[in-house]
Every structure is written in C-alpha cells, then in structure tokens.
C-alpha cells in the first residue's frame, strides 16, 4: 500500500506540471514575437535571387588578409536563392567570404533579421552583425557607434548554442558586453530566423521569435551598416577540427522600421 501511494503521488505531481521537461531554450520570454506585432514595417529586403550578388545592396567585404587567411570573392556565391559564404582551402591559402552594405544601406535603429543555416565545423564561425564606420574614432558609442554582433556561431560551444555581443571604442580602451549565450534545441540543424531590435535606449536579441537577451549598454545613436560573414580564427591550431569546405547559408535579410 505504501508503494502504491508513492506512485500515485508522483503521477499526480507529473500531471500537475510539478515535474518539468528539459527546457528547449533559455529565452527570457516564451512569448513569440514578430517585427509586425512589435509595430515595425518592412523597408528593405534581399532574398538573394539570381546567380550573383546584388551590388546595389551589398559588396564583398574586406578583400585581402583576414587573421590567418583571406577574405575573397571566391568564397562568396549566390545560387539557388541563397547567399553562401564559404570557408575553403585554395592551395596553401584559407579563404573566407563576407559581404556588407556599407556603400548602400546605413540605418539608425530598427529591427534586423535574417533566415540562415549555420556552418557545421568548429574553428570557423558564421556571423551576422552591424558595424560603425566611426567606431575607432572615439569612445562614446552614442556618437561613434558600436559593433553589434547579432549572432556568432562557434560550434565548439555546443551544437545548439550561439552567442551575442556588443563592442565599442575600438582601441586600447575598448568596451565589450558578452558573449551572451542563447540555447535553442535544434538550432544547429536547418534554417532559423535571427532577429535584432535596436532602439535609442536598448538592444534585444531574438531567435525564431523568442527574445533571448536585452541590454542597455553601448547604445549607438548613429547610422550603421550590416555584415554577413564567415570568420577565420587567429591561430592555425584552432582549425584542427575544421572540415573544408564549409558554408554559412543565408536565405534572406530584412530590415524594418517603425512609422
């Protein structure tokens, strides 16, 4: 009778929700949001149609040396409706792809998002970020801007974990917040939507409509541009587990503003 009573009690606790399932994410809110429900309207989009990069919207970024390798147009492809940013070997060189909107789209505030599939390998990482052209000219982020890392994916941190960060005042007095980690079950597989809200007094980071982080430090009050990139490490030893070629795939990028 005693054991039957214990089993009955446990069954009751489970059915009442006392025993919780393993969490599928560490978001700060389980309420699903979208730019439209937050009052934003679409002002800019690239769905990467065609077979070449739309150079009225993007340019290949930083062609030349980048850490232990090179940024190269050879590592940037548009095909099948996707932007593909590769990390690859060519002879003794390691090439990576990056694109930016510096010459075309500079925006202050708004909601920025992309739908993307992350790379598989450790050592290299895909990133979606916003950058200021004045960031090294002063220490006040309101005047000189900040680097907003909407996400970076280091698979060695965990298959379903990405990081976010904000940096400002490039130079000896650089300030940083992060990395802030976000976990979402299944993140390393397939496509997911990565969102970022930037207002005059806060930043907020979203994945698939869930808000994961919000912060009020390092707020930029100037126009900045978007970057999508495959990044290389600073030391060759960090590539020991990297499988080349690898690719960071972007389905689309959208920018929203409030009226």
HELIX and SHEET records of a PDB file:
HELIX    1   1 UNK A    2  UNK A   15  1                                  14    
HELIX    2   2 UNK A   73  UNK A   75  5                                   3    
HELIX    3   3 UNK A  141  UNK A  144  1                                   4    
HELIX    4   4 UNK A  155  UNK A  157  5                                   3    
HELIX    5   5 UNK A  236  UNK A  239  5                                   4    
SHEET    1   A 4 UNK A  40  UNK A  46  0                                        
SHEET    2   A 4 UNK A 246  UNK A 258 -1                                        
SHEET    3   A 4 UNK A  82  UNK A  90 -1                                        
SHEET    4   A 4 UNK A  76  UNK A  79 -1                                        
SHEET    1   B 6 UNK A  40  UNK A  46  0                                        
SHEET    2   B 6 UNK A 246  UNK A 258 -1                                        
SHEET    3   B 6 UNK A 110  UNK A 117 -1                                        
SHEET    4   B 6 UNK A 191  UNK A 198 -1                                        
SHEET    5   B 6 UNK A 203  UNK A 207 -1                                        
SHEET    6   B 6 UNK A 210  UNK A 215 -1                                        
SHEET    1   C 6 UNK A  40  UNK A  46  0                                        
SHEET    2   C 6 UNK A 246  UNK A 258 -1                                        
SHEET    3   C 6 UNK A  82  UNK A  90 -1                                        
SHEET    4   C 6 UNK A  93  UNK A  96 -1                                        
SHEET    5   C 6 UNK A  69  UNK A  71  1                                        
SHEET    6   C 6 UNK A  64  UNK A  66 -1                                        
SHEET    1   D 7 UNK A  59  UNK A  60  0                                        
SHEET    2   D 7 UNK A  98  UNK A 100 -1                                        
SHEET    3   D 7 UNK A 225  UNK A 231 -1                                        
SHEET    4   D 7 UNK A 125  UNK A 131 -1                                        
SHEET    5   D 7 UNK A 146  UNK A 153 -1                                        
SHEET    6   D 7 UNK A 161  UNK A 168 -1                                        
SHEET    7   D 7 UNK A 175  UNK A 183 -1                                        
END                                                                             
